[in-house]
């Protein structure tokens, strides 16, 4: 298999160490985020990260958000601080990834695909 990428490289996100995120996904450790949404509104989140998606512009963390009680995507370029919590969600990662995938199917059905 080969990996191909087109466009520009994603700018590095100085506030988030993606190696920390990958480790948290693997170890099923919750992370604490200081996050700004697209309108610039700040919030503090505790997340259960389940996937990391790389786009040309940024990397996105897919996670269960404890504040919203739902799967959310967090753009790495909007994260102002990211810290490990020493709190765990052991054994939940596969189930949460399935919730994420099931959301794709719901959205595809909603648009008639």
Secondary structure as UniProt FT lines:
FT   TURN            14..15
FT   HELIX           18..27
FT   STRAND          29..36
FT   TURN            38..39
FT   STRAND          42..54
FT   STRAND          59..65
FT   TURN            66..69
FT   STRAND          70..75
FT   HELIX           76..78
FT   STRAND          79..88
FT   TURN            90..91
FT   HELIX           93..110
FT   TURN            111..112
//
